[in-house]
Amino acid sequence: MSPVKALRNCTDLEKSVATIAVIFNNHTGPDGKLSKTQAKDLLLAQFQSFIKGQELKPKYKEIISDLDEDKDKRIDFEDFMIILTSLTIMSDLLHELRCLTTKK
């Protein structure tokens, strides 16, 4: 079964993770990894709403500065998801979203 057909039966959460994987894979090199600079650029381009307002927080600075150090290290999907999750947890947007409820 093709990945596109498989996604038709996925939940919203599964589709969200699949979207992250596709975006990550579209930016990786042949080794399936990102340089730290590529990861930083991808986050700044694709994750702006979650990063907004975090620039002065020490933890944000630590995460981003780690992406600037040692440019030879490569980031795989697992590492990228950890970074993405860390930024999500500390984001102001997440706190705003917690106030919303969806009724189905």
C-alpha positions in Angstrom: 0.0 0.0 0.0 1.4 3.4 -0.9 2.0 5.9 2.0 -0.6 8.3 0.6 -3.3 5.6 0.6 -2.2 4.6 4.1 -2.6 8.1 5.4 -6.3 8.2 4.3 -7.2 6.0 7.3 -4.9 7.8 9.8 -6.0 9.9 12.7 -5.3 13.7 12.8 -2.4 13.1 15.1 -0.9 10.4 12.8 -1.3 12.7 9.9 0.4 15.5 11.8 3.4 13.3 12.6 3.5 12.1 9.0 3.6 15.7 7.8 6.5 16.4 10.1 8.3 13.4 8.7 7.7 14.5 5.1 8.9 18.1 5.8 12.0 16.8 7.6 12.7 14.3 4.7 12.3 17.1 2.1 15.1 19.0 3.8 17.6 16.3 4.5 20.7 15.3 2.6 21.3 11.8 1.1 22.1 10.5 4.6 18.5 11.3 5.8 19.9 13.9 8.3 20.1 17.7 8.7 23.1 19.8 9.5 22.5 21.8 12.6 22.3 24.9 10.5 19.7 23.3 8.2 17.7 22.3 11.3 17.8 25.8 12.7 16.8 27.3 9.4 13.9 24.8 9.0 12.6 25.5 12.5 12.8 29.3 11.9 11.0 28.9 8.6 8.4 26.3 9.5 7.9 26.7 13.3 7.6 30.4 13.7 4.3 30.5 15.6 5.7 28.2 18.3 9.0 30.0 18.5 7.6 33.5 18.7 8.2 35.1 22.1 10.7 32.5 23.1 13.8 34.3 21.8 14.8 35.7 25.2 14.2 32.6 27.3 17.4 30.8 28.4 16.1 27.3 27.4 15.3 28.6 23.9 18.7 30.2 23.6 20.3 26.9 24.7 18.5 24.8 22.2 19.2 27.2 19.3 22.9 27.8 20.3 23.3 24.0 20.4 22.3 24.0 16.7 25.0 26.6 16.0 27.8 24.6 17.5 30.0 22.0 15.9 28.6 22.3 12.3 29.8 18.8 11.4 27.2 17.0 13.6 24.1 15.9 11.8 20.6 15.7 13.2 18.4 12.6 12.5 14.6 12.5 12.7 14.6 11.3 16.3 16.8 14.3 17.4 14.7 16.7 15.4 11.5 15.5 17.1 13.1 15.9 20.5 14.0 19.5 19.6 10.6 20.1 18.1 8.9 18.7 21.2 11.1 20.8 23.5 10.3 24.0 21.7 6.6 23.1 21.6 6.4 22.5 25.4 8.0 25.8 26.2 6.0 27.8 23.7 3.4 30.5 24.5 1.2 29.2 21.7 0.9 25.8 23.4 -0.3 27.5 26.6 -2.9 29.5 24.5 -4.0 26.3 22.7 -4.6 24.6 26.1 -7.5 27.1 26.6 -9.3 25.9 23.5 -11.6 22.9 23.4 -12.8 21.0 20.4 -16.2 19.5 20.5 -16.9 16.6 18.2 
